[in-house]
Amino acid sequence: MKLSGRITEMKQSPIRKYYVYANKAKAQGKKVYCLNIGQPDIKTPKAFMEAIRNFDEDVLEYAPSEGMPELIESILGYYKRYGMNYTKEEVLITNGGSEALTFIMSCILDAGDEVIMPEPYYTNYVTFISMADGVVKPLTTNAENGYHYADKDKIEAVITPKTKAFVIGNPGNPTGNVLTREEIRMICDVAKKYDFFIIADEVYREFVYDGKDMTSFGQYEDVADRVIIVDSVSKRFSACGARIGSIITKNSELFSNLLKLAQGRLSCSTLDQIGSAALYNLEPSYFNEVKAEYEHRRNVVYDELCKIKGIVCEKPSGAFYITCKLPVDNAEDFLIWLLENFDDKGETVMFSPAEGFYATPGLGRSEIRIAYVLKETDMLRGIEIIELGLEAYKKR
Ligand SMILES: Cc1ncc(COP(=O)(O)O)c(C=O)c1O
């Protein structure tokens, strides 16, 4: 029996598909440093588990489709601390930022509608757009100019009558790019001029370094009807397994249509919502230490990478990823070789080849993404293995 063209054309996640090789390397007794996935080692705040332990109901019921009132209240309080005022009718709880994105694409796209995305991008965006029969319109960037994409002419050049939305990860995954206030203003003006939605994926909101300010698209009132914020506890509170995200929007028509999808999937996990409410009630000072830890890792990882001869790499300003260009023709071949044929004292490394983060064929082939989610010593060892591997790879 034939499956849909939609699903057969979708690609496997370029982040997860190399586990087959990593698992074989592990089975051979090698230790593999996993720099490939955004799973932080930072401890989830104890408040999450404590709130769940205190749950004392006889029946674990469905939660309301739009989310539990205590979680929505705590999210409203969190946004208020950033000077953004939302009401409970403007926050929808979802199963992670992933479901938020799926719902949004279903609500705004008709078949053939176009979504602009800077490439390299977070690959799952493509999956969510494809599920809604939308089309990705890449806004190409490159390692040499630090993956900057906030250029009015370049953005206008990819807009067509079918442009429905611009997806912006800010801070960005995989590049760690952070927009300035002026760049955000410019993008808002372009969205108004050409009348499209801004899907502001701000799941890494707090992780902005070098003393730069956190700026949200939610702070621009004149575009409030077209801004759709995607949020999540996964990265913010190192709670990826909680699967709690949210959509924040002042567009009431969109909100009432999103609710149809939320009602269709009944509800999100009750216990995870209870734990997440406690997370959003944490003092803002919680982020100081976590942010300082990521910033430190960013610095050491960047300095170490810069020692690799022939690398093209700019210091990212946010999130916990670095994308860079290696002196190899094909980073995927290099990774598979590292996992299958190389070790240093029984250890090897895994990263994400970046070609799958591009829509334009052939781009990103020499690039890789590193997630600095492990402690400093492990990160440094992982990069050392990349460097040693590169030398051996050239000589092979
Ligand atoms: C940019 C970005 N958006 C959304 C997500 C979705 O995360 P979750 O579904 O865990 O909230 C991720 C996860 O890595 C991400 O990097």
The ligand as an SDF file (V2000), in Angstrom:
LIG
                    3D

 16 16  0  0  0  0  0  0  0  0999 V2000
   14.7000   26.3050   18.0120 C   0  0  0  0  0  0  0  0  0  0  0  0
   13.8860   25.2270   18.6510 C   0  0  0  0  0  0  0  0  0  0  0  0
   12.5580   25.3520   18.6590 N   0  0  0  0  0  0  0  0  0  0  0  0
   11.7650   24.4150   19.2000 C   0  0  0  0  0  0  0  0  0  0  0  0
   12.3100   23.2810   19.7630 C   0  0  0  0  0  0  0  0  0  0  0  0
   11.3570   22.2840   20.3020 C   0  0  0  0  0  0  0  0  0  0  0  0
   11.6200   21.8860   21.5850 O   0  0  0  0  0  0  0  0  0  0  0  0
   10.5190   21.2230   22.5350 P   0  0  0  0  0  0  0  0  0  0  0  0
    9.5140   20.5290   21.6900 O   0  0  0  0  0  0  0  0  0  0  0  0
   11.3080   20.3020   23.4010 O   0  0  0  0  0  0  0  0  0  0  0  0
    9.9170   22.3650   23.2930 O   0  0  0  0  0  0  0  0  0  0  0  0
   13.6950   23.1020   19.7810 C   0  0  0  0  0  0  0  0  0  0  0  0
   14.3230   21.8950   20.3290 C   0  0  0  0  0  0  0  0  0  0  0  0
   15.4890   21.6190   20.1930 O   0  0  0  0  0  0  0  0  0  0  0  0
   14.5100   24.1080   19.2110 C   0  0  0  0  0  0  0  0  0  0  0  0
   15.8420   24.0150   19.1880 O   0  0  0  0  0  0  0  0  0  0  0  0
  1  2  1  0
  2  3  1  0
  2 15  2  0
  3  4  2  0
  4  5  1  0
  5  6  1  0
  5 12  2  0
  6  7  1  0
  7  8  1  0
  8  9  2  0
  8 10  1  0
  8 11  1  0
 12 13  1  0
 12 15  1  0
 13 14  2  0
 15 16  1  0
M  END
$$$$
